[in-house]
Amino acid sequence: MTQRKREEGGLGQRDIEALVRAEHTDPFAVLGPHPDGAGGQFVRAYLPNALNVKVLARSDNRVLAELEQGPVPGLFITHLADQQAYLLQINWAGGEQVSEDPYSFGPLLGDMDLYLFAEGNHRDLSGAMGAQPVSVEGVDGVRFSVWAPNARRVSVVGDFNNWDGRRHPMRLRHPSGVWELFVPRLQAGEAYKYEVLGREGILPLKADPLARATELPPSTASKVTGPLNHDWQDQGWMQVRGERQANNAPLSIYELHAGSWQCELDDNGEVARFYNWRELAERLVPYIQQLGFTHIELMPIMEHPFGGSWGYQPLSMFAPTARYGMAEDFAAFIDACHQARIGVILDWVPAHFPTDSHGLVRFDGTALYEYDNPLEGFHQDWDTLIYNLGRTEVHGFMLASALHWLKHFHIDGLRVDAVASMLYRDYSRKAGEWVPNRHGGRENLEAIDFLRHLNDVVALEAPGALVIAEESTAWPGVSQPTQQGGLGFAYKWNMGWMHDTLHYIQNDPIHRTYHHNEMSFGLIYAYSEHFILPISHDEVVHGKHSLIDKMPGDRWQKFANLRAYLTFMWTHPGKKLLFMGCEFGQWREWNHDSELDWYLLKYPEHLGVQRLVADLNRLYRDERALHEQDCQPQGFQWLIGDDAHNSVYAWLRWSTSGEPLLVVANFTPVPREGYRIGVPFGERWVEVLNSDAEGYAGSNFGNLGEVPSQALPSHGQPLSVGLNLPPLGVLILRPQ
């Protein structure tokens, strides 16, 4: 070795120039300890702006040598006669730092982790990759790893290295395309990003796709966090949730946006701050218990840069948003719900992601997570990018995200957003604006495979958990088992029922005779899938009016219509979902920047709607006829479906043991006395709920609590009852 080469620690000029330009593709080949072939070793460190560097023995902190400044500023080199573990003592302008050398540690991620990741089937990706506080060779620190197969160089940057990409370039693990580095003595709480050198140059700093914590928006860095530290107390719930979430169980879901359900207000009534998860649990859990909902559904809580997206444009698919606290706070919230026997469903978005430069877009300078062709990879409606689920690593990334919430946070179900946009390559596209599949069709075969795989894996890994599809087309078999050719979801949102019935109820009663079939049409296909009837946030925003404000007529009629509609919904086959604010008739459209109008509960009409919802939930849970056969045609029997002239409907709901409930709806403001309806048996029929009752701020027109049956056959039944039908009201009766 020449004298100059020895002074440079065996480095060639090309290596030195690549280090200085931060373009070296293999920093471990030149930095850290390297044998000299004679029993000793060179130690090299590239530390731009360091004043001087010493090598200390790791065993006792003895000074072994002082590194000499190399041929370029910041490159420090020394030669040790013996090979041994060492520390670097670095003097900066701001003080002294003592640490192990990141480049003295060997490869970190196991071959099985890398194999499963490349195969797209790593079930605990959030526990393997990203930023993991670990101990290596007895040294505590953080192991960083990130997938960027087409990058020329990746560095982890943060306050710990002044966000200087020259300081911590990472090791590429061939052929997985994963870069990794162990940074000694780093701790949880550190903010970091990745600096990626792509083919065309350095990209904007990237947040970690596998981050489990983030800075509070609008800041965009990822944060190091340890494993979830929460002592779960929900064993009782977890043991029985499979039964509580079965097709024959009552499922009544309260959909909410965590930030705008209730907030802390200032003296002017403006939002001062969001409640954190623990504070929200103290307020929300008793409210849900009071109203009798079995579940809550949270609009997406995965970290998202823009609050106005309501969470539907998330970028951190493994991190709960910092807006409401830490991961432990979120776990405590879920635990509190479970201990109160309330299930928790999360909205989850595998269909698309936003184009923010710090996110997944062209992550390593190429279309990595998205399709490269904008005809496949760009959503015109939402200005977002579409996951390329045909790529095994992306498939596995999204699968691991779903399991992360279900397993680590004990989530009871995922509602998969925008499934229709995933299933069809021509979704919301004109001719010539989409690319057919390999068979020339419009189906997205990769997304279909992913959804089936997702549902199969969830059934195996998180028994009893639900996966629910928000799917707005007539795609067959959404909730049929994958073994039978279906997609394997537990439930599907019934968007057709929602559109038809809302269209009907918004019509002036005088015109409803011409739209009679809109309320009954859903029964034609009610058992083709396992359905949830959704009145969601989408129906009370963007000029669509709130639910109460959709109703025609004067103030009294609006409230009567709302009560009748909700009672119709709760007695119709299918599980229930209602968006927050609808349960007490909020007039204003939902606004994510303010809390609900709780002051309205001072008024009897609003309080009446709230009481009705609580009573409907109680009845729905207690009366097996209203939930046991939600997904079976035997659970429903029409008595009157054709009285369009009077806008009256009547039907029976049946339990599996043959116990019926009679439901009669009058959707005109005209009281009807002695309206005859056939019944199968029973000497008397008791009124168990009247949506027009005085307690709900109604007119209290009804049947004085019960009505006798008569031996007058009607509607194919041997007996009949003559009922007083309240105006814009629904009656529920039980035989006695």
C-alpha positions in Angstrom: 0.0 0.0 0.0 1.4 3.4 -1.0 2.2 6.0 1.8 -0.6 8.3 0.5 -3.1 5.3 0.4 -2.1 4.5 4.0 -2.7 8.1 5.1 -6.1 8.0 3.5 -6.8 4.7 5.3 -6.9 2.7 2.2 -9.5 4.9 0.5 -9.4 5.6 -3.2 -10.1 9.1 -4.6 -13.4 7.9 -6.1 -14.6 6.7 -2.6 -13.6 10.0 -1.1 -15.4 12.1 -3.7 -18.5 9.9 -3.4 -18.6 10.4 0.4 -18.2 14.2 0.1 -21.0 14.4 -2.6 -23.2 12.1 -0.4 -23.5 9.7 -3.4 -21.7 6.6 -2.0 -23.8 3.6 -2.6 -22.1 1.5 0.0 -21.0 3.6 3.0 -20.2 0.5 5.1 -17.5 -0.4 2.5 -15.5 2.7 3.4 -16.7 3.9 6.9 -16.3 2.2 10.3 -13.6 -0.4 11.1 -11.7 -2.2 8.4 -9.0 -4.8 8.9 -5.6 -3.8 7.6 -4.6 -7.4 6.8 -2.0 -7.5 9.6 -4.1 -7.8 12.7 -4.9 -4.2 13.0 -7.6 -2.0 11.6 -8.4 1.3 10.0 -11.2 3.4 11.5 -12.8 5.9 9.3 -15.6 8.4 10.1 -17.1 11.1 7.9 -18.3 13.8 10.3 -18.7 17.2 8.4 -18.2 20.1 10.8 -16.6 18.1 13.6 -13.6 19.8 15.3 -11.7 16.6 16.2 -12.4 13.0 16.9 -10.9 10.4 19.2 -11.2 6.6 19.4 -12.0 5.3 22.9 -12.0 1.6 24.0 -15.6 0.5 24.5 -14.6 -1.5 27.5 -13.1 1.2 29.7 -13.2 4.5 27.7 -9.4 4.6 27.3 -8.2 6.9 24.5 -6.8 4.6 21.8 -6.0 7.2 19.2 -6.9 10.6 17.8 -8.3 10.4 14.3 -6.5 12.6 11.8 -8.3 14.9 9.4 -8.1 13.2 6.0 -7.7 14.7 2.5 -11.1 16.4 2.8 -12.7 18.3 5.7 -14.8 16.1 7.9 -13.1 12.8 6.9 -11.3 11.4 9.9 -9.0 8.4 9.8 -6.8 6.5 12.2 -5.0 3.1 12.4 -5.2 0.8 15.4 -2.7 -1.9 16.0 -5.4 -4.2 17.4 -9.0 -4.9 16.3 -11.4 -4.1 19.1 -14.8 -2.5 19.9 -14.5 1.2 20.2 -16.4 4.5 20.8 -16.1 7.8 19.0 -15.5 10.9 21.1 -16.5 13.8 18.8 -16.0 17.5 19.6 -18.5 19.8 17.9 -18.7 23.6 18.2 -21.7 23.0 20.4 -20.1 20.4 22.7 -18.8 16.9 23.1 -20.5 13.7 21.9 -19.5 10.1 22.8 -21.1 7.3 20.9 -20.6 3.9 19.3 -19.8 4.1 15.6 -23.0 3.3 13.5 -20.7 1.8 10.9 -19.2 -0.7 13.3 -22.4 -2.9 13.4 -23.2 -5.7 10.9 -26.4 -6.3 9.0 -29.4 -6.0 11.2 -32.7 -7.2 9.7 -33.0 -11.0 9.6 -33.2 -12.8 6.3 -36.7 -14.1 7.1 -37.9 -10.5 7.7 -36.5 -9.4 4.3 -37.9 -12.6 2.6 -41.4 -12.1 4.0 -41.4 -8.4 3.1 -40.3 -9.1 -0.5 -43.0 -11.8 -0.7 -45.7 -9.3 0.5 -46.7 -11.5 3.5 -44.9 -10.0 6.6 -47.7 -10.0 9.2 -45.9 -7.7 11.6 -44.1 -5.2 9.4 -44.6 -2.4 12.0 -42.6 -4.4 14.5 -39.8 -5.1 12.1 -39.2 -2.1 9.9 -39.3 1.7 10.3 -37.7 3.1 13.4 -37.3 0.4 16.1 -35.7 1.1 19.5 -33.5 -2.0 19.9 -30.3 -3.2 21.7 -27.5 -4.3 19.4 -24.4 -6.0 21.0 -25.6 -4.5 24.3 -25.9 -1.0 22.9 -29.3 0.8 23.0 -30.3 2.8 20.0 -32.6 2.9 17.0 -32.6 0.6 14.0 -34.0 2.4 10.9 -35.1 0.6 7.8 -36.9 1.7 4.7 -37.8 0.3 1.3 -36.3 2.3 -1.6 -35.0 -0.2 -4.2 -34.3 2.4 -6.9 -32.5 4.9 -4.7 -28.8 5.6 -5.2 -28.4 6.5 -1.5 -30.7 6.8 1.5 -29.8 8.6 4.7 -31.7 9.0 8.0 -31.7 12.6 9.1 -33.0 14.5 12.2 -31.9 16.9 14.9 -29.4 14.2 16.0 -27.3 15.0 12.9 -28.5 18.5 12.1 -30.6 17.1 9.2 -27.4 16.5 7.3 -27.7 13.6 4.8 -23.9 13.1 4.7 -23.8 11.9 8.3 -25.9 8.7 8.4 -26.1 7.1 4.9 -27.7 3.6 5.2 -26.7 0.1 4.1 -28.6 -1.4 1.1 -29.7 -5.0 1.7 -29.7 -6.7 -1.7 -32.0 -7.9 -3.3 -34.9 -6.7 -1.1 -34.2 -3.0 -1.8 -34.4 -2.2 2.0 -31.9 0.2 3.4 -31.0 0.0 7.1 -28.9 1.6 9.8 -28.5 1.4 13.5 -27.9 4.8 15.2 -26.5 4.1 18.7 -27.8 5.9 21.8 -30.8 7.4 20.0 -34.1 7.3 22.0 -37.8 7.4 21.5 -39.2 10.8 20.8 -36.6 11.8 18.1 -38.0 13.3 14.9 -36.6 12.0 11.7 -37.0 11.7 8.0 -35.2 10.0 5.1 -33.1 11.8 2.6 -33.3 9.9 -0.7 -30.9 10.3 -3.6 -32.9 9.2 -6.7 -31.7 8.8 -10.2 -32.4 12.5 -10.9 -31.0 13.9 -7.7 -32.0 14.4 -4.1 -35.7 14.2 -3.4 -37.7 16.3 -0.8 -37.2 14.8 2.6 -39.5 11.8 3.1 -41.4 10.8 6.2 -41.2 7.1 7.1 -43.9 5.0 5.5 -43.8 2.7 8.5 -43.6 5.4 11.2 -45.7 4.5 14.3 -45.7 8.1 15.5 -45.5 11.5 13.8 -45.1 15.2 14.6 -48.3 17.3 15.0 -49.4 18.6 11.6 -48.6 20.9 9.9 -45.1 19.5 10.9 -44.4 16.4 8.8 -41.5 14.5 10.4 -41.8 10.9 11.7 -41.0 10.2 15.4 -39.2 7.3 16.9 -41.5 5.4 19.3 -41.2 2.1 21.2 -43.6 -0.8 21.2 -47.1 0.1 22.4 -47.0 0.4 26.2 -50.5 -0.3 27.4 -51.8 -2.8 30.0 -55.0 -4.0 28.3 -58.0 -4.7 30.6 -60.5 -5.7 27.8 -60.1 -9.5 28.0 -63.8 -9.9 28.7 -64.8 -8.0 25.6 -62.2 -9.7 23.4 -63.5 -13.2 24.4 -67.1 -12.5 23.3 -66.8 -10.0 20.5 -67.1 -12.7 17.9 -70.6 -13.5 19.1 -71.4 -9.8 19.5 -70.4 -9.1 15.9 -72.0 -12.1 14.3 -74.7 -11.7 11.6 -77.4 -12.6 14.0 -76.4 -10.1 16.6 -77.5 -6.4 16.9 -75.0 -4.1 15.3 -75.8 -0.4 15.8 -72.9 2.0 14.8 -72.4 5.6 15.8 -70.0 7.2 13.2 -68.0 10.1 14.5 -65.1 12.5 13.8 -63.0 12.5 16.9 -62.0 16.2 16.7 -65.4 17.7 16.1 -67.7 15.6 18.3 -66.9 17.7 21.3 -64.0 20.2 21.8 -62.8 22.6 24.4 -64.1 26.0 23.6 -62.8 29.4 24.4 -64.8 32.4 25.8 -66.1 33.2 22.4 -67.4 29.7 21.7 -64.6 29.0 19.2 -62.6 25.8 19.3 -59.6 26.3 21.7 -58.3 22.7 21.3 -59.2 19.1 20.6 -59.7 16.8 23.5 -57.1 14.0 23.7 -58.2 10.4 23.5 -58.4 10.0 27.3 -60.6 13.1 27.7 -62.7 12.0 24.8 -63.3 8.6 26.4 -64.5 10.2 29.6 -67.2 12.1 27.6 -68.0 9.8 24.7 -68.3 6.4 26.5 -71.1 7.4 28.8 -72.9 9.1 25.9 -72.7 5.9 23.7 -74.0 3.9 26.7 -76.9 6.3 27.2 -77.9 6.1 23.5 -77.4 2.3 23.4 -75.2 2.0 20.3 -73.2 -1.2 20.2 -70.2 0.3 18.3 -68.6 3.5 17.3 -66.9 4.0 14.0 -64.1 6.6 13.8 -63.4 8.5 10.6 -59.7 7.8 9.7 -57.4 8.5 12.6 -54.2 7.5 10.7 -52.0 10.5 10.4 -53.0 12.9 7.6 -51.4 16.2 6.6 -54.6 18.0 5.8 -57.4 18.1 8.4 -59.9 19.1 5.8 -59.6 15.7 4.2 -61.2 14.3 7.4 -58.5 11.7 7.4 -59.4 10.2 4.0 -56.0 11.2 2.6 -53.7 9.5 5.1 -50.0 9.3 4.7 -48.9 7.3 7.8 -50.8 4.1 7.7 -49.3 2.8 11.0 -49.5 6.0 13.1 -52.5 7.4 15.0 -52.7 11.1 14.4 -50.8 13.3 16.9 -53.8 15.6 17.0 -55.4 13.7 19.9 -52.3 12.4 21.7 -50.0 9.4 21.6 -50.5 5.8 20.7 -50.9 4.9 24.3 -53.7 7.5 24.7 -55.5 5.9 21.7 -55.1 2.4 23.2 -56.5 3.7 26.5 -59.5 5.1 24.6 -60.2 1.7 22.9 -59.7 -0.1 26.2 -62.3 2.2 27.8 -64.8 1.5 25.1 -64.3 -2.2 25.3 -64.7 -2.2 29.1 -68.0 -0.5 28.5 -68.9 -3.2 26.0 -68.6 -0.8 23.0 -66.9 -2.0 19.9 -64.5 0.2 17.9 -64.4 0.3 14.1 -61.9 2.3 12.2 -62.2 3.8 8.7 -59.2 2.6 6.7 -58.1 3.8 3.3 -56.2 1.4 1.0 -57.6 2.9 -2.2 -55.4 6.0 -2.6 -52.9 8.4 -0.9 -52.2 12.2 -1.3 -49.5 13.7 -3.4 -47.7 15.6 -0.5 -44.0 15.7 -1.4 -42.9 14.3 2.0 -45.2 11.2 1.5 -45.2 8.1 -0.7 -45.3 9.9 -4.1 -42.3 8.7 -6.1 -40.7 7.7 -2.9 -37.3 6.7 -4.3 -37.5 8.8 -7.4 -39.7 6.2 -9.2 -43.4 5.2 -8.9 -42.8 2.8 -6.0 -46.1 2.7 -4.1 -48.2 4.0 -7.0 -48.7 2.9 -10.6 -46.4 4.8 -13.0 -49.0 5.4 -15.6 -51.4 8.2 -14.6 -54.2 6.4 -16.4 -53.8 3.7 -13.8 -52.3 5.6 -10.9 -54.0 9.0 -10.5 -57.5 9.6 -9.1 -58.9 12.6 -10.9 -61.8 13.0 -8.4 -59.6 13.4 -5.4 -56.2 14.5 -6.8 -54.6 11.4 -5.2 -52.5 8.5 -6.2 -53.6 4.8 -6.4 -51.6 2.1 -4.6 -50.1 -0.4 -7.0 -51.4 -3.5 -5.1 -50.1 -5.8 -7.8 -46.6 -5.1 -6.4 -45.9 -7.6 -3.7 -44.2 -5.2 -1.3 -47.1 -2.7 -1.6 -49.7 -5.5 -1.2 -47.8 -6.6 2.0 -47.4 -3.0 3.3 -51.2 -2.5 3.2 -52.0 -5.9 4.6 -49.6 -5.2 7.5 -51.3 -1.8 8.1 -54.7 -3.5 8.5 -53.2 -6.1 10.9 -51.4 -3.4 12.9 -54.6 -1.8 14.0 -56.5 -5.0 14.5 -53.8 -6.8 16.6 -51.8 -4.1 18.3 -54.8 -1.8 19.1 -57.5 -4.4 19.5 -59.6 -2.8 16.9 -62.9 -4.7 16.3 -63.3 -3.8 12.6 -62.1 -1.9 9.6 -64.5 -0.1 7.3 -62.6 -0.1 3.9 -63.2 3.2 2.2 -63.9 3.6 -1.6 -63.9 -0.1 -2.5 -65.6 0.6 -5.8 -62.7 2.8 -6.9 -60.4 -0.1 -6.2 -62.5 -2.7 -8.1 -62.8 -0.9 -11.4 -60.0 0.4 -13.5 -62.4 2.7 -15.3 -63.8 4.2 -12.0 -64.8 7.8 -12.7 -62.9 7.7 -16.0 -64.1 8.3 -19.6 -63.2 6.2 -22.6 -59.5 6.4 -23.3 -58.6 7.5 -19.8 -58.0 4.0 -18.3 -55.9 0.9 -19.0 -57.7 -2.5 -19.3 -56.5 -5.5 -17.3 -54.5 -8.3 -18.9 -57.7 -9.8 -20.1 -58.9 -6.6 -21.6 -61.5 -6.0 -18.9 -62.3 -3.2 -16.5 -61.8 -5.1 -13.3 -58.7 -4.3 -11.2 -57.5 -7.9 -10.7 -54.6 -6.9 -8.4 -57.0 -5.0 -6.0 -59.5 -7.9 -6.1 -56.7 -10.3 -5.1 -55.6 -8.0 -2.3 -59.1 -7.6 -0.9 -59.6 -11.4 -0.8 -56.3 -12.0 0.7 -56.9 -9.2 3.3 -60.2 -10.8 4.4 -58.7 -14.3 4.6 -55.7 -13.1 6.6 -57.9 -11.0 9.0 -60.1 -14.0 9.7 -57.0 -16.0 10.6 -55.0 -13.4 12.5 -57.8 -11.4 14.2 -60.7 -13.8 14.8 -64.0 -12.1 15.3 -62.9 -8.8 13.7 -65.0 -7.3 11.0 -64.0 -6.0 7.6 -66.7 -3.8 6.1 -66.9 -2.6 2.5 -68.0 0.9 1.5 -68.9 -0.3 -2.0 -71.5 1.5 -4.1 -71.9 -0.7 -7.2 -73.6 -4.0 -7.9 -70.4 -6.0 -7.7 -71.6 -9.5 -6.8 -70.6 -11.4 -3.7 -68.9 -8.6 -1.7 -69.8 -10.2 1.6 -69.7 -13.8 0.3 -66.8 -16.1 1.4 -63.7 -16.0 -0.8 -64.0 -19.8 -1.1 -67.3 -19.3 -2.9 -65.8 -16.6 -5.2 -66.8 -13.6 -3.1 -64.6 -10.8 -1.8 -65.0 -12.1 1.8 -66.1 -8.9 3.6 -68.3 -9.3 6.7 -70.7 -6.5 5.6 -71.3 -4.1 2.8 -72.7 -0.6 3.1 -76.1 -0.5 1.4 -75.7 2.7 -0.6 -78.7 1.9 -2.8 -81.0 1.7 0.2 -79.6 5.0 1.5 -80.1 6.9 -1.8 -83.6 5.5 -2.4 -85.0 6.1 1.0 -83.5 9.6 1.4 -84.9 10.6 -2.0 -88.3 9.4 -0.9 -88.3 11.1 2.5 -87.2 14.4 1.0 -90.3 14.5 -1.2 -93.3 16.4 0.0 -95.8 13.8 1.4 -98.3 14.8 -1.4 -95.8 13.5 -4.0 -94.8 10.3 -2.1 -97.5 8.3 -3.6 -95.5 8.4 -6.9 -92.3 7.3 -5.2 -93.8 4.5 -3.1 -91.4 1.8 -4.4 -88.3 3.7 -3.3 -89.0 2.7 0.3 -89.7 -1.0 -0.6 -87.2 -1.6 -3.4 -84.4 -2.4 -1.1 -86.2 -5.5 0.1 -85.8 -7.1 -3.4 -82.0 -7.4 -2.9 -81.8 -7.1 0.9 -80.4 -10.6 1.3 -78.0 -10.6 -1.6 -75.3 -9.3 0.8 -74.8 -8.8 4.5 -75.8 -5.2 4.6 -75.3 -2.2 6.9 -77.8 0.7 6.4 -75.6 3.8 6.4 -76.6 7.4 7.1 -73.0 8.6 7.1 -71.1 11.9 7.2 -71.2 12.0 3.4 -74.9 12.7 3.5 -74.7 15.8 5.7 -72.0 17.9 4.0 -71.3 19.8 0.8 -74.7 21.4 0.5 -76.6 18.2 0.9 -78.2 19.6 4.1 -78.3 17.9 7.5 -80.6 15.0 8.0 -83.4 17.0 9.7 -83.0 19.8 7.1 -83.6 17.4 4.3 -87.1 16.8 5.6 -90.1 18.7 4.0 -92.8 20.6 5.7 -92.9 23.0 8.7 -90.9 22.5 11.9 -93.3 19.9 13.4 -93.4 17.9 10.2 -89.6 18.0 9.8 -89.2 16.4 13.2 -92.0 13.9 12.7 -90.5 12.9 9.3 -87.1 12.5 10.9 -88.5 10.3 13.7 -90.5 8.2 11.3 -87.4 7.8 9.0 -85.1 6.7 11.8 -87.8 4.2 13.1 -88.2 2.9 9.6 -84.5 2.4 9.3 -84.1 0.6 12.7 -87.0 -1.8 11.8 -85.7 -2.5 8.3 -83.5 -5.6 7.7 -79.8 -4.7 8.0 -77.4 -3.4 10.6 -77.5 0.3 11.4 -75.0 3.2 11.1 -75.8 6.8 12.0 -73.5 9.8 11.8 -73.0 12.0 14.9 -75.5 14.9 15.2 -78.2 13.1 13.3 -79.3 11.5 16.6 -80.6 14.8 17.9 -81.5 16.6 14.7 -78.7 19.0 14.2 -79.8 21.7 11.7 -76.4 22.7 10.5 -74.3 20.7 8.1 -71.4 18.9 9.8 -68.3 21.2 10.1 -65.0 19.4 11.0 -63.7 22.7 12.5 -66.3 23.1 15.2 -68.1 20.8 17.7 -71.7 19.6 17.4 -74.5 22.0 18.3 -75.1 20.4 21.7 -77.1 23.5 22.9 -80.0 22.2 20.7 -80.7 19.6 23.4 -82.4 22.4 25.4 -85.3 22.1 23.0 -87.9 19.3 23.4 -88.0 18.3 19.7 -84.2 17.7 19.6 -84.2 15.9 22.9 -87.2 13.9 21.6 -85.2 12.6 18.6 -82.3 11.7 20.9 -84.7 9.8 23.2 -86.2 8.0 20.2 -82.7 6.8 19.0 -81.9 5.5 22.5 -85.2 3.7 22.6 -84.8 2.3 19.1 -81.3 1.0 20.1 -82.7 -0.6 23.2 -85.5 -2.2 21.3 -83.2 -3.3 18.5 -80.9 -5.0 21.1 -83.7 -6.6 23.2 -86.1 -7.8 20.5 -84.5 -10.7 18.7 -87.0 -10.3 15.8 -85.2 -7.0 14.9 -81.7 -8.4 14.5 -81.5 -12.2 14.5 -82.5 -12.7 10.9 -81.2 -9.3 9.5 -79.4 -11.3 6.8 -82.1 -14.0 6.2 -85.3 -13.6 4.1 -87.2 -15.6 6.7 -86.8 -12.6 9.1 -89.1 -10.3 7.0 -92.7 -10.6 5.8 -94.6 -8.0 3.9 -98.2 -7.4 5.0 -98.8 -4.1 3.1 -96.3 -2.9 0.5 -98.7 -1.6 -2.2 -100.7 1.1 -0.4 -99.2 4.0 -2.4 -102.4 6.0 -2.1 -102.0 6.3 1.6 -98.2 6.0 1.7 -98.6 3.2 4.3 -96.3 0.2 4.7 -96.7 -2.7 7.1 -94.5 -5.8 7.7 -93.6 -8.4 10.2 -90.1 -9.0 11.6 -89.6 -12.6 12.8 -87.1 -14.1 15.3 -85.7 -17.6 14.6 -88.0 -19.0 17.2 -91.1 -17.5 15.6 -91.7 -14.4 17.7 -93.0 -11.5 15.5 -93.0 -7.7 15.7 -95.5 -5.7 13.6 -94.2 -2.5 12.0 -96.6 0.0 10.4 -95.4 3.2 8.8 -97.6 6.2 7.7 -95.6 8.6 5.7 -98.3 11.3 5.3 -99.3 14.0 7.8 -102.8 12.5 7.9 -103.9 10.5 11.0 -105.6 7.3 10.0 -108.1 5.7 12.3 -109.1 2.1 12.3 -106.6 1.1 9.6 -107.0 -2.7 9.3 -103.9 -4.9 9.1 -103.7 -8.7 9.1 -101.8 -10.4 11.9 -100.9 -14.1 12.3 -102.0 -14.6 15.9 -102.3 -13.0 19.3 -105.3 -11.8 21.3 -103.8 -8.4 21.8 -101.0 -6.4 20.2 -99.1 -4.1 22.5 -97.6 -0.9 21.3 -93.9 -1.1 22.2 -92.9 2.1 20.3 -94.7 5.0 18.7 -92.5 7.5 16.9 -95.2 10.1 17.5 -95.3 9.6 21.2 -95.4 12.7 23.5 -92.0 11.7 25.0 -90.5 12.3 21.6 -92.3 15.7 21.2 -94.9 14.1 18.9 -98.7 14.5 18.8 -99.3 11.4 20.9 -101.8 9.9 18.4 -101.9 6.2 18.8 -103.7 3.2 20.3 -103.6 3.8 24.1 -100.9 1.2 24.4 -102.6 -1.8 22.9 -105.2 -3.1 20.5 -107.2 -6.3 20.4 -107.2 -8.6 17.4 -110.4 -9.7 15.6 -111.3 -12.8 13.7 -111.4 -10.9 10.5 -108.9 -12.4 8.0 -106.8 -9.7 6.2 -103.6 -9.6 4.1 -103.4 -13.3 4.0 -103.5 -13.6 7.8 -106.3 -15.3 9.9 -106.7 -12.3 12.3 -106.4 -8.5 12.0 -106.2 -5.4 14.1 -107.7 -2.0 13.5 -104.9 0.6 14.2 -104.8 4.3 14.6 -101.9 5.4 12.5 -100.2 8.6 13.7 -99.3 11.3 11.1 -95.8 10.9 9.8 -95.3 8.1 12.3 -94.2 4.5 12.7 -95.7 2.0 15.1 -94.0 -1.1 16.5 -96.3 -3.7 18.1 -95.8 -7.1 19.8 -98.4 -9.9 20.3 -99.4 -10.7 23.8 
